[in-house]
């Protein structure tokens, strides 16, 4: 995804199944260990 400051930013599209609630905070908590272990960069965690 184009970004005026960084040139490009990661983009993820999530398809939520009916009856399965989405919680952005829960997603960020799920991704946190991957950042801590160096598997993904902290900038890959969605800000929006």
mmCIF file of the N, C-alpha and C atoms, coordinates in Angstrom:
data_MODEL
# 
_entry.id   MODEL 
# 
loop_
_atom_site.group_PDB 
_atom_site.id 
_atom_site.type_symbol 
_atom_site.label_atom_id 
_atom_site.label_alt_id 
_atom_site.label_comp_id 
_atom_site.label_asym_id 
_atom_site.label_entity_id 
_atom_site.label_seq_id 
_atom_site.pdbx_PDB_ins_code 
_atom_site.Cartn_x 
_atom_site.Cartn_y 
_atom_site.Cartn_z 
_atom_site.occupancy 
_atom_site.B_iso_or_equiv 
_atom_site.pdbx_formal_charge 
_atom_site.auth_seq_id 
_atom_site.auth_comp_id 
_atom_site.auth_asym_id 
_atom_site.auth_atom_id 
_atom_site.pdbx_PDB_model_num 
ATOM 1   N N  . UNK A 1 1  ? 0.848   -1.163  0.000  1.00 0.00 ? 1  UNK A N  1 
ATOM 2   C CA . UNK A 1 1  ? 0.000   0.000   0.000  1.00 0.00 ? 1  UNK A CA 1 
ATOM 3   C C  . UNK A 1 1  ? 0.899   1.233   0.000  1.00 0.00 ? 1  UNK A C  1 
ATOM 4   N N  . UNK A 1 2  ? 0.614   2.151   -0.874 1.00 0.00 ? 2  UNK A N  1 
ATOM 5   C CA . UNK A 1 2  ? 1.418   3.374   -0.956 1.00 0.00 ? 2  UNK A CA 1 
ATOM 6   C C  . UNK A 1 2  ? 1.262   4.214   0.308  1.00 0.00 ? 2  UNK A C  1 
ATOM 7   N N  . UNK A 1 3  ? 2.371   4.827   0.726  1.00 0.00 ? 3  UNK A N  1 
ATOM 8   C CA . UNK A 1 3  ? 2.369   5.670   1.916  1.00 0.00 ? 3  UNK A CA 1 
ATOM 9   C C  . UNK A 1 3  ? 3.191   6.908   1.595  1.00 0.00 ? 3  UNK A C  1 
ATOM 10  N N  . UNK A 1 4  ? 2.650   8.114   1.851  1.00 0.00 ? 4  UNK A N  1 
ATOM 11  C CA . UNK A 1 4  ? 3.378   9.324   1.493  1.00 0.00 ? 4  UNK A CA 1 
ATOM 12  C C  . UNK A 1 4  ? 4.702   9.489   2.233  1.00 0.00 ? 4  UNK A C  1 
ATOM 13  N N  . UNK A 1 5  ? 4.805   8.966   3.445  1.00 0.00 ? 5  UNK A N  1 
ATOM 14  C CA . UNK A 1 5  ? 6.034   9.131   4.224  1.00 0.00 ? 5  UNK A CA 1 
ATOM 15  C C  . UNK A 1 5  ? 7.033   8.013   3.960  1.00 0.00 ? 5  UNK A C  1 
ATOM 16  N N  . UNK A 1 6  ? 6.574   6.759   3.917  1.00 0.00 ? 6  UNK A N  1 
ATOM 17  C CA . UNK A 1 6  ? 7.481   5.617   3.860  1.00 0.00 ? 6  UNK A CA 1 
ATOM 18  C C  . UNK A 1 6  ? 7.590   4.977   2.477  1.00 0.00 ? 6  UNK A C  1 
ATOM 19  N N  . UNK A 1 7  ? 6.788   5.426   1.531  1.00 0.00 ? 7  UNK A N  1 
ATOM 20  C CA . UNK A 1 7  ? 6.819   4.821   0.205  1.00 0.00 ? 7  UNK A CA 1 
ATOM 21  C C  . UNK A 1 7  ? 5.839   3.666   0.113  1.00 0.00 ? 7  UNK A C  1 
ATOM 22  N N  . UNK A 1 8  ? 6.016   2.657   0.970  1.00 0.00 ? 8  UNK A N  1 
ATOM 23  C CA . UNK A 1 8  ? 5.103   1.519   1.017  1.00 0.00 ? 8  UNK A CA 1 
ATOM 24  C C  . UNK A 1 8  ? 4.917   1.086   2.458  1.00 0.00 ? 8  UNK A C  1 
ATOM 25  N N  . UNK A 1 9  ? 3.770   0.486   2.733  1.00 0.00 ? 9  UNK A N  1 
ATOM 26  C CA . UNK A 1 9  ? 3.482   -0.060  4.061  1.00 0.00 ? 9  UNK A CA 1 
ATOM 27  C C  . UNK A 1 9  ? 2.845   -1.422  3.889  1.00 0.00 ? 9  UNK A C  1 
ATOM 28  N N  . UNK A 1 10 ? 3.041   -2.324  4.852  1.00 0.00 ? 10 UNK A N  1 
ATOM 29  C CA . UNK A 1 10 ? 2.371   -3.621  4.783  1.00 0.00 ? 10 UNK A CA 1 
ATOM 30  C C  . UNK A 1 10 ? 0.852   -3.432  4.781  1.00 0.00 ? 10 UNK A C  1 
ATOM 31  N N  . UNK A 1 11 ? 0.172   -4.356  4.148  1.00 0.00 ? 11 UNK A N  1 
ATOM 32  C CA . UNK A 1 11 ? -1.283  -4.299  4.073  1.00 0.00 ? 11 UNK A CA 1 
ATOM 33  C C  . UNK A 1 11 ? -1.824  -5.701  4.268  1.00 0.00 ? 11 UNK A C  1 
ATOM 34  N N  . UNK A 1 12 ? -2.791  -5.841  5.133  1.00 0.00 ? 12 UNK A N  1 
ATOM 35  C CA . UNK A 1 12 ? -3.433  -7.139  5.351  1.00 0.00 ? 12 UNK A CA 1 
ATOM 36  C C  . UNK A 1 12 ? -4.934  -6.970  5.209  1.00 0.00 ? 12 UNK A C  1 
ATOM 37  N N  . UNK A 1 13 ? -5.550  -7.942  4.592  1.00 0.00 ? 13 UNK A N  1 
ATOM 38  C CA . UNK A 1 13 ? -6.996  -7.947  4.450  1.00 0.00 ? 13 UNK A CA 1 
ATOM 39  C C  . UNK A 1 13 ? -7.515  -9.164  5.193  1.00 0.00 ? 13 UNK A C  1 
ATOM 40  N N  . UNK A 1 14 ? -8.338  -8.938  6.188  1.00 0.00 ? 14 UNK A N  1 
ATOM 41  C CA . UNK A 1 14 ? -8.893  -10.031 6.973  1.00 0.00 ? 14 UNK A CA 1 
ATOM 42  C C  . UNK A 1 14 ? -10.348 -10.235 6.591  1.00 0.00 ? 14 UNK A C  1 
ATOM 43  N N  . UNK A 1 15 ? -10.721 -11.484 6.401  1.00 0.00 ? 15 UNK A N  1 
ATOM 44  C CA . UNK A 1 15 ? -12.116 -11.822 6.133  1.00 0.00 ? 15 UNK A CA 1 
ATOM 45  C C  . UNK A 1 15 ? -12.634 -12.525 7.383  1.00 0.00 ? 15 UNK A C  1 
ATOM 46  N N  . UNK A 1 16 ? -13.546 -11.869 8.055  1.00 0.00 ? 16 UNK A N  1 
ATOM 47  C CA . UNK A 1 16 ? -14.075 -12.390 9.312  1.00 0.00 ? 16 UNK A CA 1 
ATOM 48  C C  . UNK A 1 16 ? -15.324 -13.211 9.011  1.00 0.00 ? 16 UNK A C  1 
ATOM 49  N N  . UNK A 1 17 ? -15.320 -14.448 9.485  1.00 0.00 ? 17 UNK A N  1 
ATOM 50  C CA . UNK A 1 17 ? -16.485 -15.305 9.271  1.00 0.00 ? 17 UNK A CA 1 
ATOM 51  C C  . UNK A 1 17 ? -17.632 -14.887 10.172 1.00 0.00 ? 17 UNK A C  1 
ATOM 52  N N  . UNK A 1 18 ? -18.819 -15.045 9.652  1.00 0.00 ? 18 UNK A N  1 
ATOM 53  C CA . UNK A 1 18 ? -20.021 -14.723 10.409 1.00 0.00 ? 18 UNK A CA 1 
ATOM 54  C C  . UNK A 1 18 ? -20.027 -15.510 11.717 1.00 0.00 ? 18 UNK A C  1 
ATOM 55  N N  . UNK A 1 19 ? -20.349 -14.830 12.791 1.00 0.00 ? 19 UNK A N  1 
ATOM 56  C CA . UNK A 1 19 ? -20.392 -15.479 14.097 1.00 0.00 ? 19 UNK A CA 1 
ATOM 57  C C  . UNK A 1 19 ? -19.058 -15.506 14.821 1.00 0.00 ? 19 UNK A C  1 
ATOM 58  N N  . UNK A 1 20 ? -17.997 -14.970 14.193 1.00 0.00 ? 20 UNK A N  1 
ATOM 59  C CA . UNK A 1 20 ? -16.673 -14.910 14.805 1.00 0.00 ? 20 UNK A CA 1 
ATOM 60  C C  . UNK A 1 20 ? -16.310 -13.438 14.989 1.00 0.00 ? 20 UNK A C  1 
ATOM 61  N N  . UNK A 1 21 ? -16.432 -12.922 16.182 1.00 0.00 ? 21 UNK A N  1 
ATOM 62  C CA . UNK A 1 21 ? -16.162 -11.497 16.397 1.00 0.00 ? 21 UNK A CA 1 
ATOM 63  C C  . UNK A 1 21 ? -14.685 -11.157 16.165 1.00 0.00 ? 21 UNK A C  1 
ATOM 64  N N  . UNK A 1 22 ? -14.442 -9.921  15.748 1.00 0.00 ? 22 UNK A N  1 
ATOM 65  C CA . UNK A 1 22 ? -13.083 -9.437  15.531 1.00 0.00 ? 22 UNK A CA 1 
ATOM 66  C C  . UNK A 1 22 ? -12.724 -8.450  16.626 1.00 0.00 ? 22 UNK A C  1 
ATOM 67  N N  . UNK A 1 23 ? -11.521 -8.601  17.166 1.00 0.00 ? 23 UNK A N  1 
ATOM 68  C CA . UNK A 1 23 ? -11.031 -7.704  18.209 1.00 0.00 ? 23 UNK A CA 1 
ATOM 69  C C  . UNK A 1 23 ? -9.620  -7.260  17.810 1.00 0.00 ? 23 UNK A C  1 
ATOM 70  N N  . UNK A 1 24 ? -9.472  -5.988  17.434 1.00 0.00 ? 24 UNK A N  1 
ATOM 71  C CA . UNK A 1 24 ? -8.177  -5.468  16.981 1.00 0.00 ? 24 UNK A CA 1 
ATOM 72  C C  . UNK A 1 24 ? -7.107  -5.610  18.057 1.00 0.00 ? 24 UNK A C  1 
ATOM 73  N N  . UNK A 1 25 ? -7.468  -5.393  19.305 1.00 0.00 ? 25 UNK A N  1 
ATOM 74  C CA . UNK A 1 25 ? -6.501  -5.520  20.396 1.00 0.00 ? 25 UNK A CA 1 
ATOM 75  C C  . UNK A 1 25 ? -5.999  -6.963  20.491 1.00 0.00 ? 25 UNK A C  1 
ATOM 76  N N  . UNK A 1 26 ? -6.901  -7.916  20.319 1.00 0.00 ? 26 UNK A N  1 
ATOM 77  C CA . UNK A 1 26 ? -6.522  -9.327  20.368 1.00 0.00 ? 26 UNK A CA 1 
ATOM 78  C C  . UNK A 1 26 ? -5.566  -9.671  19.220 1.00 0.00 ? 26 UNK A C  1 
ATOM 79  N N  . UNK A 1 27 ? -5.799  -9.105  18.045 1.00 0.00 ? 27 UNK A N  1 
ATOM 80  C CA . UNK A 1 27 ? -4.903  -9.336  16.910 1.00 0.00 ? 27 UNK A CA 1 
ATOM 81  C C  . UNK A 1 27 ? -3.507  -8.802  17.217 1.00 0.00 ? 27 UNK A C  1 
ATOM 82  N N  . UNK A 1 28 ? -3.421  -7.599  17.762 1.00 0.00 ? 28 UNK A N  1 
ATOM 83  C CA . UNK A 1 28 ? -2.122  -7.014  18.109 1.00 0.00 ? 28 UNK A CA 1 
ATOM 84  C C  . UNK A 1 28 ? -1.404  -7.858  19.156 1.00 0.00 ? 28 UNK A C  1 
ATOM 85  N N  . UNK A 1 29 ? -2.137  -8.358  20.142 1.00 0.00 ? 29 UNK A N  1 
ATOM 86  C CA . UNK A 1 29 ? -1.537  -9.214  21.172 1.00 0.00 ? 29 UNK A CA 1 
ATOM 87  C C  . UNK A 1 29 ? -1.039  -10.524 20.559 1.00 0.00 ? 29 UNK A C  1 
ATOM 88  N N  . UNK A 1 30 ? -1.764  -11.041 19.580 1.00 0.00 ? 30 UNK A N  1 
ATOM 89  C CA . UNK A 1 30 ? -1.360  -12.275 18.904 1.00 0.00 ? 30 UNK A CA 1 
ATOM 90  C C  . UNK A 1 30 ? -0.050  -12.074 18.133 1.00 0.00 ? 30 UNK A C  1 
ATOM 91  N N  . UNK A 1 31 ? 0.114   -10.903 17.524 1.00 0.00 ? 31 UNK A N  1 
ATOM 92  C CA . UNK A 1 31 ? 1.305   -10.627 16.719 1.00 0.00 ? 31 UNK A CA 1 
ATOM 93  C C  . UNK A 1 31 ? 2.531   -10.258 17.544 1.00 0.00 ? 31 UNK A C  1 
ATOM 94  N N  . UNK A 1 32 ? 2.328   -9.777  18.757 1.00 0.00 ? 32 UNK A N  1 
ATOM 95  C CA . UNK A 1 32 ? 3.431   -9.294  19.594 1.00 0.00 ? 32 UNK A CA 1 
ATOM 96  C C  . UNK A 1 32 ? 4.568   -10.312 19.771 1.00 0.00 ? 32 UNK A C  1 
ATOM 97  N N  . UNK A 1 33 ? 4.297   -11.596 20.072 1.00 0.00 ? 33 UNK A N  1 
ATOM 98  C CA . UNK A 1 33 ? 5.405   -12.552 20.234 1.00 0.00 ? 33 UNK A CA 1 
ATOM 99  C C  . UNK A 1 33 ? 6.234   -12.730 18.961 1.00 0.00 ? 33 UNK A C  1 
ATOM 100 N N  . UNK A 1 34 ? 5.608   -12.597 17.793 1.00 0.00 ? 34 UNK A N  1 
ATOM 101 C CA . UNK A 1 34 ? 6.345   -12.723 16.539 1.00 0.00 ? 34 UNK A CA 1 
ATOM 102 C C  . UNK A 1 34 ? 7.340   -11.579 16.377 1.00 0.00 ? 34 UNK A C  1 
ATOM 103 N N  . UNK A 1 35 ? 6.974   -10.397 16.860 1.00 0.00 ? 35 UNK A N  1 
ATOM 104 C CA . UNK A 1 35 ? 7.886   -9.248  16.844 1.00 0.00 ? 35 UNK A CA 1 
ATOM 105 C C  . UNK A 1 35 ? 9.027   -9.500  17.823 1.00 0.00 ? 35 UNK A C  1 
ATOM 106 N N  . UNK A 1 36 ? 8.686   -9.934  19.025 1.00 0.00 ? 36 UNK A N  1 
ATOM 107 C CA . UNK A 1 36 ? 9.698   -10.163 20.066 1.00 0.00 ? 36 UNK A CA 1 
ATOM 108 C C  . UNK A 1 36 ? 10.701  -11.231 19.660 1.00 0.00 ? 36 UNK A C  1 
ATOM 109 N N  . UNK A 1 37 ? 10.264  -12.217 18.871 1.00 0.00 ? 37 UNK A N  1 
ATOM 110 C CA . UNK A 1 37 ? 11.149  -13.293 18.424 1.00 0.00 ? 37 UNK A CA 1 
ATOM 111 C C  . UNK A 1 37 ? 11.882  -12.940 17.129 1.00 0.00 ? 37 UNK A C  1 
ATOM 112 N N  . UNK A 1 38 ? 11.588  -11.759 16.571 1.00 0.00 ? 38 UNK A N  1 
ATOM 113 C CA . UNK A 1 38 ? 12.266  -11.314 15.366 1.00 0.00 ? 38 UNK A CA 1 
ATOM 114 C C  . UNK A 1 38 ? 11.718  -11.889 14.074 1.00 0.00 ? 38 UNK A C  1 
ATOM 115 N N  . UNK A 1 39 ? 10.545  -12.531 14.127 1.00 0.00 ? 39 UNK A N  1 
ATOM 116 C CA . UNK A 1 39 ? 9.960   -13.107 12.913 1.00 0.00 ? 39 UNK A CA 1 
ATOM 117 C C  . UNK A 1 39 ? 9.335   -12.041 12.019 1.00 0.00 ? 39 UNK A C  1 
ATOM 118 N N  . UNK A 1 40 ? 8.794   -10.991 12.632 1.00 0.00 ? 40 UNK A N  1 
ATOM 119 C CA . UNK A 1 40 ? 8.250   -9.873  11.864 1.00 0.00 ? 40 UNK A CA 1 
ATOM 120 C C  . UNK A 1 40 ? 8.718   -8.573  12.508 1.00 0.00 ? 40 UNK A C  1 
ATOM 121 N N  . UNK A 1 41 ? 8.752   -7.523  11.715 1.00 0.00 ? 41 UNK A N  1 
ATOM 122 C CA . UNK A 1 41 ? 9.150   -6.211  12.212 1.00 0.00 ? 41 UNK A CA 1 
ATOM 123 C C  . UNK A 1 41 ? 7.980   -5.568  12.941 1.00 0.00 ? 41 UNK A C  1 
ATOM 124 N N  . UNK A 1 42 ? 8.255   -4.770  13.947 1.00 0.00 ? 42 UNK A N  1 
ATOM 125 C CA . UNK A 1 42 ? 7.183   -4.133  14.711 1.00 0.00 ? 42 UNK A CA 1 
ATOM 126 C C  . UNK A 1 42 ? 6.309   -3.251  13.829 1.00 0.00 ? 42 UNK A C  1 
ATOM 127 N N  . UNK A 1 43 ? 6.845   -2.790  12.711 1.00 0.00 ? 43 UNK A N  1 
ATOM 128 C CA . UNK A 1 43 ? 6.066   -1.948  11.796 1.00 0.00 ? 43 UNK A CA 1 
ATOM 129 C C  . UNK A 1 43 ? 5.006   -2.759  11.058 1.00 0.00 ? 43 UNK A C  1 
ATOM 130 N N  . UNK A 1 44 ? 5.070   -4.082  11.134 1.00 0.00 ? 44 UNK A N  1 
ATOM 131 C CA . UNK A 1 44 ? 4.077   -4.927  10.463 1.00 0.00 ? 44 UNK A CA 1 
ATOM 132 C C  . UNK A 1 44 ? 2.774   -5.026  11.253 1.00 0.00 ? 44 UNK A C  1 
ATOM 133 N N  . UNK A 1 45 ? 2.794   -4.610  12.511 1.00 0.00 ? 45 UNK A N  1 
ATOM 134 C CA . UNK A 1 45 ? 1.570   -4.646  13.313 1.00 0.00 ? 45 UNK A CA 1 
ATOM 135 C C  . UNK A 1 45 ? 0.692   -3.474  12.891 1.00 0.00 ? 45 UNK A C  1 
ATOM 136 N N  . UNK A 1 46 ? -0.555  -3.763  12.551 1.00 0.00 ? 46 UNK A N  1 
ATOM 137 C CA . UNK A 1 46 ? -1.440  -2.698  12.052 1.00 0.00 ? 46 UNK A CA 1 
ATOM 138 C C  . UNK A 1 46 ? -1.627  -1.558  13.039 1.00 0.00 ? 46 UNK A C  1 
ATOM 139 N N  . UNK A 1 47 ? -1.653  -0.346  12.504 1.00 0.00 ? 47 UNK A N  1 
ATOM 140 C CA . UNK A 1 47 ? -1.920  0.821   13.342 1.00 0.00 ? 47 UNK A CA 1 
ATOM 141 C C  . UNK A 1 47 ? -3.384  1.229   13.235 1.00 0.00 ? 47 UNK A C  1 
ATOM 142 N N  . UNK A 1 48 ? -4.071  0.711   12.239 1.00 0.00 ? 48 UNK A N  1 
ATOM 143 C CA . UNK A 1 48 ? -5.486  1.029   12.023 1.00 0.00 ? 48 UNK A CA 1 
ATOM 144 C C  . UNK A 1 48 ? -6.258  -0.225  11.720 1.00 0.00 ? 48 UNK A C  1 
# 
